[in-house]
Amino acid sequence: MTDFISQPTIAPAGVMRPTQVVVNLDRLAANFRAIRRKVAPAKVMPILKANAYGHGLVEVARLMERLGADYLGVAVLEEGLLLRRAGVKTPILVLGGIWGSQIPEFLRADLTLTASSIEKLEAIDRAAEAMGITARVHLKIDTGMERIGVHYYNAEGFLEAALKCRHVRVEGIFSHFARADEADPAPSHLQLERFNEVLSFYERRGLPMPIRHMANSAAILRFPEAYFDMVRPGILLYGVYPSAEVPHTVEVAPALSWKTRVVYFKVTKPGHGVSYGWTWAPDRMTRIVTLPVGYGDGYFRSMSGKAHVLIRGRRYPVVGRICMDQMMVDIGWETAYNGDEVVLIGEQGDERITVEDLAEWAGTIPYEVLTNINTRVPRLYVGKLAGDKARV
Ligand SMILES: *Cc1c(COP(=O)(O)O)cnc(C)c1O
């Protein structure tokens, strides 16, 4: 027994609901190593925001720490605090914007802050001085997102101001691509040029260069000139390519599958509408099975009438509206029994349903499919690296 479960509810393991996200830690590890090989000697900062893209924040962080990740990246203070509370010791950069009142919390937890303006930088400096410590910060340069960060054309004053902060150590400096996942590389090259221009500040002044980082998953696949000293893979770490346009220059495979089981079976007569609104009714006698999963778990309601699932190695359509906690599948005159495994994302027999399939059905991107699977769904960790940590 090597698998272990991260269970948000209080049900004992044996009576837990059968709807589960299964995360293969060996796959995650293989993906991480493939990325590390590709970008070496650059360091790797796995991005773990939004519950590690649905894979489980703490468990993925622990794995990355075991594999020797150089840095961990999260979006908000709370994610960093959860990791520290779980005993994660690896440096953690919080990528998002910060509120002044939060700064002491960052510092107490030894989290690295993103300084995205002179005002924030000075607030960090003051807070660190009051605590008698030195804050570790990475400066955020906006080269084309118009999100947080100082515009590349105003960066000189920002970098100068950072030199004057005596209680701040500028450990890193970074920017973010807006269009690295598109076929046309020109916008990314423009952003790179802008970032390089900002970085020349350190050379011109003969100052030591902080850790430079810019590459997200798409840039890791396409732009070696954007690796600098460290890269920030998110979706690629989880084995999903950021778009259909990017080359597969790093071999990765999905680590997550989403499963449930048949909870009910019935025969439905022609013309008898299924689910809310009776938006669909069979035109023949058919067998309808109910699955205990719905949009309340993050299975998008907008996939009603489009989604398919796998049962006994075959693809079947989800019919009628997806409910909050249940949905129905038309298996025609085929066989399924209560308790049969149903694959929502993943493989069964020779069939496979991908995160990209769900994204297409829902009219969104793979990122949102993954992050939308919410914490009501227990995560089951499998693979050799799941070790003997079996627990509830
Ligand atoms: C989310 C995020 C990443 C990772 O993006 P992917 O496309 O998932 O690789 C990298 N850097 C920053 C600043 C991010 O917000």
PDBQT file of the ligand as one rigid body, heavy atoms in Angstrom, charges set to zero:
ROOT
HETATM    1  C1  LIG A 401       1.463  31.345 -13.360  1.00  0.00    +0.000 C 
HETATM    2  C2  LIG A 401       2.772  31.947 -13.565  1.00  0.00    +0.000 A 
HETATM    3  C3  LIG A 401       3.807  31.188 -14.152  1.00  0.00    +0.000 A 
HETATM    4  C4  LIG A 401       3.623  29.807 -14.722  1.00  0.00    +0.000 C 
HETATM    5  O1  LIG A 401       2.915  29.884 -15.940  1.00  0.00    +0.000 OA
HETATM    6  P1  LIG A 401       2.715  28.584 -16.846  1.00  0.00    +0.000 P 
HETATM    7  O2  LIG A 401       2.177  29.095 -18.127  1.00  0.00    +0.000 OA
HETATM    8  O3  LIG A 401       1.735  27.725 -16.126  1.00  0.00    +0.000 OA
HETATM    9  O4  LIG A 401       4.038  27.928 -16.959  1.00  0.00    +0.000 OA
HETATM   10  C5  LIG A 401       5.062  31.785 -14.225  1.00  0.00    +0.000 A 
HETATM   11  N1  LIG A 401       5.264  33.040 -13.754  1.00  0.00    +0.000 NA
HETATM   12  C6  LIG A 401       4.285  33.786 -13.207  1.00  0.00    +0.000 A 
HETATM   13  C7  LIG A 401       4.569  35.163 -12.731  1.00  0.00    +0.000 C 
HETATM   14  C8  LIG A 401       3.008  33.256 -13.101  1.00  0.00    +0.000 A 
HETATM   15  O5  LIG A 401       2.033  34.004 -12.575  1.00  0.00    +0.000 OA
ENDROOT
TORSDOF 0
